[in-house]
Amino acid sequence: MIAELISVGTELLMGQIVDTNSQWLSQQLSAMGIDVYYKETVGDNPKRMRDTIEMAIRRSDIVITTGGLGPTEDDITKETVAELMGEPLALHQESLDALERYFAGRGRPMADINRKQAMMPVNGITLPNHRGTAPGCIIEKDGKRAVVLPGPPSEMKHMFTTSVVPYLESISDSVLRSAYVRVAEIGESTVAEMLGELIHNQTNPTLATYASTGDVTVRITAKCKKGENASAILDPMVQRVQEILGDNVYTVKGEPLPTVIAQLLTEHQKTLALAESCTGGMVTSMLVDVPGCSAFLKEGLVTYSNEAKARLLGVPMALIEEKGAVSQEVAQEMASRVRENAGADFGLAITGIAGPEGETPEKPVGLVYIGVSSPSGTQVFQVNFSRNNRASNRLGAAQRALNLLRKKILADLT
């Protein structure tokens, strides 16, 4: 089946609101084996909306709209879709009752204007909204299907998950299942080259790579009939990709790197302390975002200045003055001292030049030293990001530090 997504709202075209709905819907539909060929954004203009939806109905099997289901005059998505599908609207008593309960529960009377939201296609499927006021609907005609959803992401996602997914599964004879192999420390072009033979000869499953700063994901997707064992198709390819990419792979389940670190530390009852300079607490923040981090995270210090490195960690000021704050020796002291001071099993330290200023001929922007310490010893790694973008250097340093920590944990556990 071919799907088309239409996001409705002049505010989207003006850049006042970012359209996250279509991205999320594309991911959900892809996972179900439904191909998304087109995405459009259209404002609240009646003619342009009609033209856009009419074309979508003509060329796609499923048209999914988001937005334009409010009570005001310019909220006309449902009306436009119903007209194009030849479906009259009528007052839907259950939707009206739900609206009245919604407002009553908030101690407010329902305005007459909201009755418009309870007008639903006579022969369509009404989708209840358990997160807001606007119900959605599904209209079928001549093998075409239109799914009309509200614009607020929380409402749209809940409605899609609880009502639309079961409907789409009932009309589809195939499914897609994907595995996500995530890789650190090597770039997308290198990953693609290493997997070149597999990518060139791919049939089912298929492989695709996409990158973010410090991270590459290999998506492996298998298409199968309902009831077939997708794992029988996926698992051998996942294993092959993992063998080729080696210890650069940090997960085959798609979790982000901080989650993988958290799982490792928690599972083995190990603790961590951090001292960050150029990353300014970014690594600590990434780990704190993982629920349950209190089980392994002892402390995270931002020792940005030389004085902070000396006062909070005990790094000798003479060493900082001799070698410089951005140096292998200082990174080693930071990592070992933060671990010892906190009584943690592992210590992680980062010091570098994020830029765009502060470089010297010997120490360019993007130079970072990462120290990883445990009772088995302290190692320091030099990384050169060679970017003039401060944010990218900091994020890259944070990602690299986490992966070096992961490798240290695994090495100590074996």
Backbone torsions as a table, in degrees:
resi	resn	phi	psi	omega
1	MET	NA	144.1	178.3
2	ILE	-106.1	127.3	-179.6
3	ALA	-112.0	154.0	176.7
4	GLU	-135.0	136.8	-178.0
5	LEU	-111.5	134.4	178.6
6	ILE	-129.0	118.0	176.0
7	SER	-97.6	127.8	-173.5
8	VAL	-110.1	132.9	174.2
9	GLY	148.9	123.8	177.5
10	THR	-61.3	-30.8	179.8
11	GLU	-63.0	-26.8	176.3
12	LEU	-70.8	-41.8	-179.7
13	LEU	-67.8	-30.5	-179.4
14	MET	-83.6	-4.2	179.2
15	GLY	78.1	12.1	179.7
16	GLN	-75.6	-27.4	178.7
17	ILE	-132.7	137.8	178.0
18	VAL	-88.0	133.8	-179.9
19	ASP	-82.1	97.9	174.2
20	THR	-95.1	-13.9	-176.9
21	ASN	-62.5	-46.0	-175.2
22	SER	-66.8	-36.2	177.2
23	GLN	-62.6	-47.3	-178.8
24	TRP	-64.2	-43.5	179.7
25	LEU	-63.8	-38.9	178.2
26	SER	-60.0	-41.5	179.2
27	GLN	-63.9	-43.7	-179.0
28	GLN	-66.2	-44.0	-178.7
29	LEU	-66.6	-40.4	178.0
30	SER	-59.7	-41.5	179.9
31	ALA	-65.1	-21.1	179.9
32	MET	-94.4	-0.1	-179.4
33	GLY	84.0	18.6	179.9
34	ILE	-105.2	123.4	-177.0
35	ASP	-82.4	130.2	174.2
36	VAL	-99.6	113.9	-177.8
37	TYR	-96.8	-27.4	-174.6
38	TYR	-140.2	147.8	170.5
39	LYS	-135.6	135.1	176.9
40	GLU	-132.6	155.6	169.0
41	THR	-125.2	129.7	-178.0
42	VAL	-134.6	146.0	179.6
43	GLY	-80.2	-169.5	-174.8
44	ASP	-86.9	10.1	178.4
45	ASN	-70.7	124.9	-174.1
46	PRO	-58.5	-44.6	-176.8
47	LYS	-67.6	-47.1	-178.2
48	ARG	-65.4	-35.8	177.4
49	MET	-65.9	-43.6	179.9
50	ARG	-62.1	-45.8	179.9
51	ASP	-60.7	-41.5	-177.5
52	THR	-66.6	-47.3	-177.9
53	ILE	-69.0	-37.6	179.7
54	GLU	-61.7	-43.9	178.4
55	MET	-64.6	-39.9	-179.4
56	ALA	-63.2	-43.1	179.7
57	ILE	-64.0	-34.4	-177.4
58	ARG	-70.2	-36.3	-170.9
59	ARG	-107.2	-7.3	-176.9
60	SER	-125.2	156.9	179.4
61	ASP	-80.7	-37.1	-179.2
62	ILE	-128.9	127.5	175.7
63	VAL	-114.3	124.1	-179.9
64	ILE	-117.0	120.5	177.2
65	THR	-107.3	148.0	172.1
66	THR	-129.8	134.0	178.1
67	GLY	98.3	163.1	176.7
68	GLY	78.9	28.2	179.4
69	LEU	-112.1	16.1	-179.8
70	GLY	-73.7	-176.1	-175.4
71	PRO	-91.1	-4.0	-173.8
72	THR	-87.2	170.9	-174.9
73	GLU	-64.0	-30.3	-177.3
74	ASP	-86.5	1.4	174.9
75	ASP	-90.6	94.0	-169.7
76	ILE	-128.1	16.0	-177.1
77	THR	-61.0	-51.9	-177.3
78	LYS	-60.4	-42.9	-179.1
79	GLU	-63.9	-40.6	-179.4
80	THR	-67.2	-45.1	179.7
81	VAL	-63.1	-44.8	-178.8
82	ALA	-61.5	-42.5	179.6
83	GLU	-62.8	-44.9	-179.0
84	LEU	-67.2	-28.9	178.7
85	MET	-89.8	1.3	178.7
86	GLY	68.5	35.5	-175.4
87	GLU	-119.1	118.5	179.0
88	PRO	-73.0	154.3	176.4
89	LEU	-103.6	147.9	176.2
90	ALA	-147.7	158.9	-179.5
91	LEU	-63.6	126.6	-180.0
92	HIS	-102.9	108.8	-170.2
93	GLN	-60.9	-40.4	-179.3
94	GLU	-62.5	-38.5	178.3
95	SER	-68.6	-39.6	177.8
96	LEU	-63.5	-42.4	178.2
97	ASP	-62.1	-40.9	179.6
98	ALA	-64.8	-39.1	176.7
99	LEU	-62.3	-45.8	-179.3
100	GLU	-63.3	-39.2	177.0
101	ARG	-65.9	-37.7	-180.0
102	TYR	-59.1	-48.7	-178.1
103	PHE	-72.8	-37.7	178.6
104	ALA	-62.1	-37.8	179.1
105	GLY	-66.6	-16.1	178.1
106	ARG	-107.1	10.3	175.8
107	GLY	70.2	28.2	-179.3
108	ARG	-130.9	143.7	174.3
109	PRO	-74.9	149.5	177.9
110	MET	-81.0	130.2	177.8
111	ALA	-74.2	150.5	-179.9
112	ASP	-58.6	-30.4	-177.5
113	ILE	-61.5	-26.9	-178.6
114	ASN	-73.5	-14.2	178.4
115	ARG	-60.3	-27.8	178.7
116	LYS	-56.3	-33.5	-177.1
117	GLN	-71.1	-16.5	178.8
118	ALA	-93.2	2.0	175.1
119	MET	-81.2	116.1	-172.8
120	MET	-127.3	157.4	179.8
121	PRO	-61.9	133.4	-173.4
122	VAL	-59.6	-44.4	-176.6
123	ASN	-105.4	13.7	-179.5
124	GLY	-91.6	-177.2	176.7
125	ILE	-105.9	120.2	179.1
126	THR	-86.2	133.3	-178.7
127	LEU	-108.4	113.0	-177.8
128	PRO	-67.1	148.2	178.7
129	ASN	-109.5	107.4	-178.8
130	HIS	-93.4	6.6	-179.1
131	ARG	-122.8	-5.8	-177.7
132	GLY	-163.1	-154.7	-173.4
133	THR	-100.5	-27.1	-169.6
134	ALA	-93.3	110.9	173.0
135	PRO	-70.7	156.5	175.0
136	GLY	-104.5	-173.2	179.8
137	CYS	-160.1	162.0	173.9
138	ILE	-126.0	130.3	178.7
139	ILE	-122.1	132.2	179.7
140	GLU	-117.1	137.9	175.9
141	LYS	-162.1	127.1	174.0
142	ASP	52.2	43.2	178.1
143	GLY	79.3	-1.1	177.7
144	LYS	-102.0	149.2	-179.7
145	ARG	-133.9	132.5	176.0
146	ALA	-117.9	128.3	178.5
147	VAL	-115.1	120.7	-174.2
148	VAL	-111.7	117.3	-174.4
149	LEU	-123.1	155.0	176.9
150	PRO	-69.7	162.7	-177.0
151	GLY	-83.3	-39.5	-179.2
152	PRO	-57.1	125.3	-173.4
153	PRO	-54.7	-40.5	-178.4
154	SER	-64.4	-38.8	178.1
155	GLU	-69.9	-45.3	-177.6
156	MET	-62.4	-46.5	-176.6
157	LYS	-63.9	-42.7	-179.6
158	HIS	-65.3	-43.4	-179.8
159	MET	-65.3	-41.9	-179.5
160	PHE	-64.3	-45.2	-176.1
161	THR	-66.9	-42.9	-173.7
162	THR	-85.9	-28.8	-174.3
163	SER	-116.0	-42.3	-173.5
164	VAL	-80.1	-40.5	-179.4
165	VAL	-57.9	-49.8	177.5
166	PRO	-59.1	-36.3	178.4
167	TYR	-64.9	-48.5	-178.1
168	LEU	-64.7	-38.2	177.8
169	GLU	-62.8	-33.0	-178.1
170	SER	-71.8	-22.2	-177.5
171	ILE	-106.1	-0.5	-177.5
172	SER	-106.5	143.2	179.1
173	ASP	-105.0	1.2	179.0
174	SER	-139.1	160.2	179.0
175	VAL	-136.7	154.3	172.2
176	LEU	-109.1	139.0	173.5
177	ARG	-127.6	133.9	-176.0
178	SER	-123.7	147.3	169.9
179	ALA	-117.3	147.7	-175.8
180	TYR	-123.3	107.4	177.3
181	VAL	-94.0	120.7	-176.7
182	ARG	-110.6	140.4	-169.2
183	VAL	-130.2	142.1	176.1
184	ALA	-122.6	158.5	172.5
185	GLU	78.7	-9.7	174.7
186	ILE	-127.2	148.1	-174.6
187	GLY	-83.0	171.2	-176.4
188	GLU	-63.4	-40.0	-178.9
189	SER	-64.4	-37.0	177.9
190	THR	-67.6	-43.3	177.8
191	VAL	-60.4	-45.7	-179.8
192	ALA	-62.3	-38.0	178.3
193	GLU	-67.5	-42.2	-180.0
194	MET	-64.5	-33.4	-178.9
195	LEU	-98.5	14.0	-171.8
196	GLY	-53.4	-44.7	-177.8
197	GLU	-66.4	-41.7	179.4
198	LEU	-65.0	-42.1	-179.1
199	ILE	-66.7	-41.6	-177.8
200	HIS	-64.8	-35.4	-175.1
201	ASN	-101.0	12.5	-173.9
202	GLN	-67.2	141.5	172.4
203	THR	-132.0	-82.3	174.8
204	ASN	-142.2	109.6	15.0
205	PRO	-83.8	166.1	176.5
206	THR	-104.5	156.5	179.1
207	LEU	-122.2	142.6	174.2
208	ALA	-145.7	144.2	178.2
209	THR	-116.7	145.3	171.3
210	TYR	-149.6	148.7	-168.3
211	ALA	-120.9	152.4	165.1
212	SER	-134.3	176.8	-177.0
213	THR	-60.9	119.0	176.7
214	GLY	77.0	12.9	-170.9
215	ASP	-157.2	140.8	175.0
216	VAL	-131.0	136.9	177.1
217	THR	-113.4	133.1	172.7
218	VAL	-106.8	113.2	178.2
219	ARG	-93.3	125.0	178.7
220	ILE	-113.8	118.8	-171.8
221	THR	-123.3	128.7	177.5
222	ALA	-113.1	137.2	176.3
223	LYS	-109.2	130.6	-178.1
224	CYS	-148.4	164.6	176.8
225	LYS	-74.5	156.5	175.5
226	LYS	-56.6	135.4	178.2
227	GLY	90.6	-16.4	177.1
228	GLU	-75.8	156.4	-178.8
229	ASN	-87.0	100.0	-178.6
230	ALA	-66.1	-29.7	-178.6
231	SER	-62.0	-31.4	179.6
232	ALA	-64.8	-26.3	177.2
233	ILE	-88.9	-40.7	-173.9
234	LEU	-75.4	-49.3	-167.4
235	ASP	-57.7	-43.6	178.8
236	PRO	-61.1	-36.9	179.4
237	MET	-71.5	-39.6	176.5
238	VAL	-58.6	-44.7	179.6
239	GLN	-63.1	-40.8	180.0
240	ARG	-65.3	-44.3	178.6
241	VAL	-62.1	-41.9	179.6
242	GLN	-63.4	-39.0	178.3
243	GLU	-64.3	-40.2	-177.7
244	ILE	-70.3	-42.9	-175.1
245	LEU	-84.6	-15.8	172.2
246	GLY	65.5	-144.9	-173.3
247	ASP	-76.3	2.4	170.9
248	ASN	-71.9	-19.6	176.9
249	VAL	-75.5	125.3	178.1
250	TYR	-109.7	-9.9	173.4
251	THR	-163.5	151.3	171.9
252	VAL	-115.3	11.0	-178.5
253	LYS	-113.3	1.1	174.7
254	GLY	87.8	-0.7	-178.2
255	GLU	-68.3	149.3	174.0
256	PRO	-68.8	158.2	-175.2
257	LEU	-58.6	-42.9	177.8
258	PRO	-57.7	-35.9	178.0
259	THR	-66.6	-39.5	178.1
260	VAL	-62.7	-44.3	177.5
261	ILE	-60.0	-46.8	-179.2
262	ALA	-59.6	-42.3	179.9
263	GLN	-64.8	-41.9	179.5
264	LEU	-62.0	-49.7	-177.2
265	LEU	-65.4	-43.1	-177.9
266	THR	-67.6	-44.3	-178.1
267	GLU	-60.1	-37.2	-176.1
268	HIS	-101.5	9.6	175.7
269	GLN	54.7	48.1	177.3
270	LYS	-110.8	156.2	-177.3
271	THR	-121.2	164.4	-172.9
272	LEU	-140.9	142.3	170.9
273	ALA	-130.7	146.5	-174.7
274	LEU	-129.2	145.1	170.6
275	ALA	-128.7	114.5	-175.7
276	GLU	-116.9	139.3	174.9
277	SER	-112.6	-81.0	-174.2
278	CYS	-67.7	-24.3	178.9
279	THR	-83.6	-11.9	169.7
280	GLY	57.0	34.9	179.5
281	GLY	91.6	5.9	-177.1
282	MET	-64.1	-42.7	-179.2
283	VAL	-65.3	-44.0	177.6
284	THR	-59.0	-42.7	179.7
285	SER	-62.4	-41.9	178.7
286	MET	-59.5	-40.7	-179.1
287	LEU	-74.1	-36.1	178.7
288	VAL	-66.0	-25.5	176.7
289	ASP	-66.8	-16.5	-179.7
290	VAL	-85.5	121.5	178.8
291	PRO	-57.4	139.8	178.9
292	GLY	85.5	13.4	-176.4
293	CYS	-64.5	-20.5	-179.7
294	SER	-63.9	-17.0	-179.9
295	ALA	-71.5	-22.4	-175.8
296	PHE	-130.0	-20.1	-173.2
297	LEU	-90.8	112.4	178.9
298	LYS	-78.4	-54.3	-179.8
299	GLU	-164.8	157.1	174.4
300	GLY	-133.8	118.7	-177.7
301	LEU	-109.7	138.0	171.4
302	VAL	-101.6	99.4	-179.1
303	THR	-103.9	73.7	-170.9
304	TYR	-76.6	-42.5	-177.5
305	SER	-89.0	163.5	175.5
306	ASN	-61.2	-39.6	-178.8
307	GLU	-62.8	-39.1	179.5
308	ALA	-66.7	-38.5	178.1
309	LYS	-61.8	-39.0	-179.7
310	ALA	-76.4	-45.6	-173.7
311	ARG	-74.4	-44.3	-174.9
312	LEU	-85.6	-30.9	-176.1
313	LEU	-106.8	-27.5	-175.9
314	GLY	89.1	17.6	175.3
315	VAL	-67.2	126.6	-178.5
316	PRO	-58.9	129.4	179.2
317	MET	-61.7	-32.4	179.0
318	ALA	-62.4	-36.1	178.5
319	LEU	-68.6	-41.9	179.0
320	ILE	-62.3	-43.3	-179.0
321	GLU	-67.8	-34.5	-178.5
322	GLU	-76.8	-47.7	-173.1
323	LYS	-98.0	-20.9	-175.6
324	GLY	93.9	148.9	-179.2
325	ALA	-62.3	-31.7	177.6
326	VAL	-98.2	90.5	-177.3
327	SER	-158.6	159.9	178.9
328	GLN	-61.7	-41.5	-176.4
329	GLU	-65.3	-42.3	-179.8
330	VAL	-69.6	-39.4	177.8
331	ALA	-61.1	-39.1	179.4
332	GLN	-64.4	-44.5	178.8
333	GLU	-64.3	-41.4	179.8
334	MET	-59.9	-46.0	-176.3
335	ALA	-67.4	-45.9	-177.1
336	SER	-70.6	-38.8	-177.2
337	ARG	-72.6	-37.7	179.8
338	VAL	-67.9	-34.0	176.5
339	ARG	-66.7	-48.1	-177.8
340	GLU	-66.8	-42.4	-178.0
341	ASN	-63.5	-36.9	-177.0
342	ALA	-86.9	-12.7	-174.7
343	GLY	68.5	34.9	-177.3
344	ALA	-96.5	162.6	176.8
345	ASP	-77.5	-32.9	-179.6
346	PHE	-131.9	144.9	173.9
347	GLY	-124.1	138.9	-179.9
348	LEU	-129.3	129.8	-178.4
349	ALA	-134.0	145.5	-179.2
350	ILE	-136.9	129.2	173.6
351	THR	-142.3	135.2	-176.2
352	GLY	-171.5	-175.9	179.3
353	ILE	-113.3	101.4	-176.6
354	ALA	-75.9	-26.1	-179.8
355	GLY	87.9	-177.3	-0.8
356	PRO	-78.1	-6.1	179.4
357	GLU	-111.3	175.9	174.5
358	GLY	97.1	-0.2	-177.8
359	GLU	-82.3	160.5	172.6
360	THR	-131.5	168.7	177.8
361	PRO	-56.7	-32.5	-179.6
362	GLU	-86.2	-24.8	-174.7
363	LYS	-130.6	90.9	-176.6
364	PRO	-78.5	166.7	172.9
365	VAL	-59.4	135.8	-179.2
366	GLY	99.1	-8.0	177.5
367	LEU	-76.0	126.9	-178.6
368	VAL	-137.6	138.0	171.0
369	TYR	-111.9	131.1	-178.2
370	ILE	-120.9	121.6	178.4
371	GLY	-106.6	134.3	177.8
372	VAL	-126.3	123.7	-173.0
373	SER	-125.1	144.5	173.0
374	SER	-153.8	174.6	178.1
375	PRO	-58.2	-21.1	179.7
376	SER	-79.7	-8.1	179.2
377	GLY	136.6	171.4	-179.6
378	THR	-118.9	128.9	178.0
379	GLN	-115.8	145.7	177.6
380	VAL	-123.9	135.2	-178.6
381	PHE	-119.9	132.9	175.6
382	GLN	-97.3	129.6	-179.9
383	VAL	-127.7	137.1	176.0
384	ASN	-118.8	111.3	-177.9
385	PHE	-86.8	-23.8	173.4
386	SER	54.8	40.2	176.4
387	ARG	-120.2	149.4	174.5
388	ASN	-94.4	1.4	-178.6
389	ASN	-93.2	114.2	-176.0
390	ARG	-60.0	-46.6	-177.6
391	ALA	-62.1	-42.1	-179.9
392	SER	-66.1	-39.2	177.8
393	ASN	-63.3	-43.0	-178.9
394	ARG	-66.5	-44.2	-180.0
395	LEU	-67.1	-41.1	178.2
396	GLY	-61.8	-40.3	178.8
397	ALA	-65.5	-39.9	179.5
398	ALA	-64.3	-45.4	179.9
399	GLN	-64.1	-43.2	-179.6
400	ARG	-65.5	-40.4	179.4
401	ALA	-61.3	-42.6	179.1
402	LEU	-63.1	-40.5	-178.6
403	ASN	-70.6	-36.9	175.8
404	LEU	-64.9	-36.8	175.0
405	LEU	-63.3	-43.5	178.9
406	ARG	-57.3	-46.1	-179.0
407	LYS	-64.8	-37.5	178.9
408	LYS	-65.8	-43.1	178.8
409	ILE	-60.7	-48.0	-178.6
410	LEU	-63.5	-40.0	180.0
411	ALA	-64.8	-39.7	-179.2
412	ASP	-72.3	-24.5	-177.4
413	LEU	-85.1	-15.3	-178.3
414	THR	-92.5	NA	NA
